[in-house]
Every structure is written in C-alpha cells, then in structure tokens.
Amino acid sequence: MQRRVHDILGAGLVADVILWRRKNVTVGILLVTLAAWVVFERSGYTLLSLVSSVFLLLIIILFLWAKSAAILNRPAPPLPELHLSEEMVNEVAAMIRTHVNNFLSVSQDIALGKDSRLFFKVAACLWLISFVGGLTDFLTLGYVGLVIILTIPALYERYEDYIDKYVIMGYRKLRQFCVLIDQKSLIRFQNLDLEKKKLS
C-alpha cells in the first residue's frame, strides 16, 4: 500500500503547513522569514548581535519600569516566575546523555574503521556541508532550506503521478547505463586478462 505524502510528513499541523493546506500560516512563515532575511542582509546584523541587542533593550525597559514603579508606588512589571524543576532538568539531562552516548559510540565505530559504509556517508555529508558553507552564509542557507521545505513536498503532492513517471523512466535509463558500463568494464578486464596470459 502506497502512503500519501501527508501521512509521511506526520499528518498533523506541520504536514498541513508544508503542503500548503493552511495557506495563511505557510505564507505568513515565508513572509516573516523573508523579512528577517532582508533585515539581516541589509542591516549587517548577525543573529547573535540582534538577539543580544533585543535582550539588552528588554532588560533596560524592565529595570527602568521596576525603578519608576518603586518611586511612584505602582506595581512592579508582571513577570512570570522563572523556575526549572529538578525533575525537568534530570529528564533533559538523561535525554542529552543518551543522544551524546549514541553519537560517541557511532563516532568511535567510524574512527576505528568498524563501519566503512557509514564512514563514507559521514565524510560525504561533511564535505557537502563544507562545500555549501563556502558558497553561502548560514542565514541564506536557512532561508533557502525553508523555501525548499515549503515548496518541494507541495509540488510533489500536486504533480505526484507525473513526477513518479519521470523518476521511474530516469531510474530505468540509469540502470541501463550502469549495465552498459558494467558490460564494457567486464569486456576490458577480460581483454586485459587475455593479454596478460599471452604475455606470460
């Protein structure tokens, strides 16, 4: 049984947004991220400098509000009590510990040469990240990634039959090409083998 794209994406709010079933939310996300990208590109701000500036402004406003409220006998700014429970911290720490241990175990297998296939996959991914990182900055890459995530699945869902037809045709042609290459390589190796036998 073939699964639908909506089911593959989780069949929830995220799937609805990615597949443009909630157009207002999807368009809103694209416009807000486009505006943020333009602001960052034109202003010269980095994400870290903008976040620190916003927090600095927030702290100054809250400080001045609290001091003026104390002088004028007014209520202090309404802030929620910020508190992390020990239980929550232990759960997060246990989850992080599990993921870090899994990562270290896999890294050790790669470093010791136990899993060559995984080594080549990781090496290819790191090379690709390095190559793409050299071409663009992180903010632009994030925006382009978001646009791709919000367009490709929706286009695929809309034109699924046509895309599948061409992908299957391309796969068959690639397979035929690989078989042809294999046959030519086999013939070359056989010819080399015959020449070696003649020479010896």
Legacy VTK file of the C-alpha trace (Angstrom):
# vtk DataFile Version 3.0
C-alpha trace
ASCII
DATASET POLYDATA
POINTS 200 float
0.000 0.000 0.000
1.359 3.388 -1.020
1.435 6.049 1.694
0.340 9.586 0.944
2.766 12.496 1.337
0.577 13.961 4.094
0.872 10.735 6.098
4.642 10.546 5.537
5.006 14.084 6.934
3.100 13.157 10.099
-0.483 14.073 9.095
-0.607 16.955 11.568
-0.233 20.724 11.628
3.326 20.573 10.271
2.208 18.463 7.300
-0.660 20.869 6.644
1.722 23.839 6.665
4.330 22.154 4.441
1.684 21.030 1.932
0.006 24.472 1.860
-3.276 23.208 3.322
-3.093 26.115 5.747
-2.090 28.717 3.199
-2.272 31.680 5.582
0.194 30.078 8.003
2.569 28.968 5.236
2.543 32.356 3.505
2.978 34.052 6.896
6.029 31.903 7.686
7.553 32.633 4.288
6.926 36.394 4.570
8.259 36.656 8.131
11.406 34.697 7.279
11.885 36.720 4.089
11.568 39.956 6.080
14.027 38.668 8.686
16.455 37.598 5.989
16.251 41.017 4.265
16.733 42.821 7.601
19.796 40.730 8.439
21.284 41.097 4.948
20.739 44.867 4.696
21.495 45.910 8.271
24.691 43.949 8.657
23.435 42.488 11.952
24.176 38.917 12.820
21.699 36.757 14.684
23.784 36.885 17.855
24.147 40.679 17.832
20.422 41.181 17.165
19.355 38.795 19.938
21.751 40.403 22.424
20.536 43.901 21.449
16.891 42.870 21.916
17.660 41.323 25.326
19.616 44.431 26.350
16.681 46.658 25.382
14.234 44.386 27.239
16.347 44.374 30.409
16.735 48.178 30.329
12.964 48.643 29.908
12.169 46.227 32.754
14.807 47.798 35.017
13.514 51.337 34.418
9.896 50.169 34.856
10.708 48.484 38.171
12.644 51.532 39.487
9.960 54.008 38.417
7.228 51.767 39.880
9.062 51.731 43.219
9.407 55.526 43.211
5.762 56.132 42.154
4.285 53.403 44.426
2.987 51.455 41.427
3.055 47.675 40.883
6.242 46.167 39.512
6.268 44.751 35.986
4.305 41.498 35.797
6.880 38.780 35.213
6.214 35.070 35.446
8.292 33.178 37.962
11.097 31.571 36.050
11.951 28.255 37.629
13.229 24.910 36.394
12.203 21.907 38.402
14.814 19.331 39.314
12.692 16.659 37.645
12.635 18.527 34.330
16.399 19.127 34.423
17.043 15.428 35.163
14.837 14.321 32.251
16.551 16.695 29.817
19.992 15.673 31.099
19.147 11.964 30.698
17.891 12.543 27.156
21.003 14.547 26.234
23.250 11.916 27.821
21.585 9.149 25.771
21.966 11.049 22.493
25.571 12.052 23.226
26.483 8.446 24.124
24.906 7.170 20.893
26.803 9.820 18.929
30.093 8.930 20.655
29.536 5.210 20.037
28.912 5.789 16.325
31.908 8.155 16.153
34.117 5.516 17.750
32.930 2.893 15.235
33.758 5.273 12.382
37.157 6.243 13.802
38.170 2.613 14.398
37.085 1.598 10.885
34.338 -0.782 12.012
31.733 0.685 9.670
33.266 1.770 6.349
29.918 2.458 4.737
28.917 4.883 7.498
32.356 6.500 7.282
31.859 7.289 3.597
28.342 8.600 4.235
29.538 10.888 7.034
32.550 12.024 5.006
30.315 12.832 2.009
27.847 14.754 4.196
30.626 16.743 5.882
32.214 17.534 2.530
28.853 18.658 1.145
28.230 20.856 4.201
31.707 22.342 3.849
31.198 22.995 0.133
27.766 24.598 0.572
29.028 26.556 3.602
31.780 28.022 1.447
29.238 29.236 -1.103
26.796 30.972 1.236
26.238 32.141 4.781
24.148 30.285 7.357
21.198 32.708 7.257
20.789 32.494 3.484
21.177 28.731 3.618
18.472 28.529 6.303
16.073 30.670 4.272
16.680 28.693 1.070
16.198 25.458 3.029
12.879 26.713 4.405
11.672 27.700 0.933
12.627 24.251 -0.381
10.835 22.523 2.519
7.706 24.588 1.912
7.625 24.112 -1.872
9.023 20.717 -2.946
6.614 18.469 -0.957
3.598 20.564 -2.017
4.638 20.443 -5.666
5.288 16.710 -5.399
1.862 16.095 -3.869
0.182 18.113 -6.611
2.084 16.520 -9.525
2.883 13.148 -7.953
1.836 11.000 -10.946
3.916 12.991 -13.456
6.972 13.148 -11.203
6.796 9.428 -10.395
6.523 8.605 -14.101
9.643 10.612 -14.971
11.580 9.359 -11.938
10.834 5.754 -12.927
11.897 6.486 -16.524
15.102 8.125 -15.285
15.777 5.207 -12.949
15.370 2.699 -15.781
17.694 4.674 -18.062
20.270 4.981 -15.273
20.035 1.240 -14.676
20.522 0.519 -18.389
23.514 2.872 -18.421
25.032 1.117 -15.376
24.535 -2.296 -17.016
26.212 -0.996 -20.179
29.154 0.388 -18.186
29.441 -2.919 -16.303
29.466 -4.866 -19.574
32.148 -2.622 -21.105
34.239 -2.834 -17.936
33.907 -6.620 -17.888
34.991 -6.841 -21.545
38.010 -4.589 -20.845
39.042 -6.672 -17.854
38.668 -9.879 -19.885
40.780 -8.393 -22.694
43.453 -7.290 -20.188
43.396 -10.745 -18.643
43.851 -12.368 -22.076
46.749 -10.019 -22.910
48.464 -10.846 -19.611
48.072 -14.565 -20.284
49.522 -14.137 -23.810
52.488 -12.210 -22.452
53.279 -14.822 -19.815
LINES 1 201
200 0 1 2 3 4 5 6 7 8 9 10 11 12 13 14 15 16 17 18 19 20 21 22 23 24 25 26 27 28 29 30 31 32 33 34 35 36 37 38 39 40 41 42 43 44 45 46 47 48 49 50 51 52 53 54 55 56 57 58 59 60 61 62 63 64 65 66 67 68 69 70 71 72 73 74 75 76 77 78 79 80 81 82 83 84 85 86 87 88 89 90 91 92 93 94 95 96 97 98 99 100 101 102 103 104 105 106 107 108 109 110 111 112 113 114 115 116 117 118 119 120 121 122 123 124 125 126 127 128 129 130 131 132 133 134 135 136 137 138 139 140 141 142 143 144 145 146 147 148 149 150 151 152 153 154 155 156 157 158 159 160 161 162 163 164 165 166 167 168 169 170 171 172 173 174 175 176 177 178 179 180 181 182 183 184 185 186 187 188 189 190 191 192 193 194 195 196 197 198 199
